[in-house]
Amino acid sequence: FLYQFKKVLAAHALSFDEAGAELEVDSGIWKNICKGNFLPTKNLIFSLALTAHLSLEEMLTLLYEISEELDFAIEKDVVVAYLVSRKVFNEDMIDSALAEYKVKNLFIKRQANG
């Protein structure tokens, strides 16, 4: 996993810290993922794909590396795959789509409004 993870981040000129800054994940867990000690969850890869503007191919590669794949019988997988494949990376549009389909449990950090 770590080799592909580094390759994907490098393609987007992102460091581990920059990629992690957009995610709502414990810093200790993130550091262990970046060292290759832990594997991320499917939801964390979905979150990374949306925040780091990954391509569908990059997202699928990372999912494959953790022995996961898209399951089009699961609404969350369909919504995330659509957003990534259509390059919909606008925060408001992502939030609207996730809310409309009641997609939860992603680790996307959002700034508080106001």
C-alpha positions as CSV (number, residue, x, y, z in Angstrom):
1,F,0.0,0.0,0.0
2,L,2.7,2.5,1.0
3,Y,4.4,2.5,-2.4
4,Q,1.1,3.3,-4.2
5,F,0.1,5.8,-1.6
6,K,3.3,7.8,-2.0
7,K,3.0,7.6,-5.8
8,V,-0.5,9.0,-5.7
9,L,0.3,11.8,-3.4
10,A,3.4,12.7,-5.4
11,A,1.3,12.9,-8.5
12,H,-0.7,15.6,-6.8
13,A,2.4,17.3,-5.3
14,L,1.1,16.5,-1.8
15,S,3.0,15.6,1.3
16,F,1.6,13.3,3.9
17,D,1.0,16.3,6.2
18,E,-0.8,18.3,3.4
19,A,-3.0,15.3,2.6
20,G,-3.7,14.6,6.3
21,A,-4.6,18.3,7.0
22,E,-7.8,17.9,4.9
23,L,-8.9,14.8,6.9
24,E,-10.6,14.4,10.2
25,V,-8.4,11.6,11.5
26,D,-6.4,11.1,14.6
27,S,-2.8,12.3,14.0
28,G,-1.3,9.1,15.5
29,I,-3.4,6.9,13.2
30,W,-2.5,9.1,10.2
31,K,1.2,8.9,11.1
32,N,1.1,5.1,11.3
33,I,-0.7,4.9,7.9
34,C,2.0,7.1,6.4
35,K,4.7,4.9,7.8
36,G,3.0,1.8,6.5
37,N,2.2,0.4,10.0
38,F,-1.6,0.7,9.5
39,L,-3.8,0.3,6.5
40,P,-6.5,2.9,5.9
41,T,-10.2,2.1,5.8
42,K,-12.3,2.3,2.7
43,N,-13.9,5.4,4.1
44,L,-10.6,7.1,4.6
45,I,-9.6,6.4,1.0
46,F,-12.9,7.8,-0.1
47,S,-12.3,10.9,2.0
48,L,-8.7,11.2,0.6
49,A,-10.0,10.9,-3.0
50,L,-12.5,13.7,-2.5
51,T,-10.1,16.1,-0.7
52,A,-6.9,15.4,-2.7
53,H,-8.8,15.4,-6.0
54,L,-7.7,11.8,-6.9
55,S,-8.7,10.3,-10.2
56,L,-11.0,7.3,-10.2
57,E,-8.1,5.1,-11.2
58,E,-6.0,6.3,-8.3
59,M,-8.8,5.7,-5.9
60,L,-9.4,2.2,-7.2
61,T,-5.6,1.5,-7.0
62,L,-5.6,2.5,-3.3
63,L,-8.7,0.4,-2.6
64,Y,-7.1,-2.6,-4.4
65,E,-4.0,-2.2,-2.2
66,I,-6.2,-2.7,0.9
67,S,-8.2,-5.5,-0.6
68,E,-11.3,-3.4,-1.1
69,E,-13.3,-2.5,-4.2
70,L,-16.3,-0.4,-5.2
71,D,-19.6,-2.1,-4.5
72,F,-22.3,-0.5,-6.6
73,A,-25.0,-2.1,-4.4
74,I,-23.8,0.4,-1.6
75,E,-25.1,3.9,-2.1
76,K,-22.0,5.5,-0.6
77,D,-19.7,3.7,-3.1
78,V,-21.9,4.9,-6.0
79,V,-22.0,8.5,-4.8
80,V,-18.3,8.7,-4.1
81,A,-17.4,7.0,-7.4
82,Y,-19.7,9.4,-9.3
83,L,-18.2,12.5,-7.7
84,V,-14.6,11.3,-8.3
85,S,-15.2,10.1,-11.8
86,R,-16.8,13.4,-12.8
87,K,-14.1,15.4,-10.9
88,V,-16.7,17.1,-8.7
89,F,-14.3,18.5,-6.0
90,N,-16.2,21.6,-5.0
91,E,-16.8,21.4,-1.2
92,D,-20.4,22.7,-1.4
93,M,-21.3,20.3,-4.2
94,I,-19.7,17.3,-2.4
95,D,-21.5,18.2,0.9
96,S,-24.8,18.5,-0.9
97,A,-24.4,15.2,-2.7
98,L,-23.4,13.4,0.5
99,A,-26.3,15.0,2.4
100,E,-28.8,14.2,-0.3
101,Y,-27.9,10.5,-0.2
102,K,-27.3,10.5,3.5
103,V,-23.7,9.4,3.1
104,K,-21.9,9.5,6.5
105,N,-18.7,8.3,8.1
106,L,-16.3,10.0,5.8
107,F,-13.3,11.8,7.3
108,I,-13.5,15.1,5.5
109,K,-12.5,18.1,7.6
110,R,-14.6,21.2,7.1
111,Q,-14.0,24.7,8.5
112,A,-16.8,25.9,10.8
113,N,-18.8,28.6,9.2
114,G,-19.3,32.0,10.9
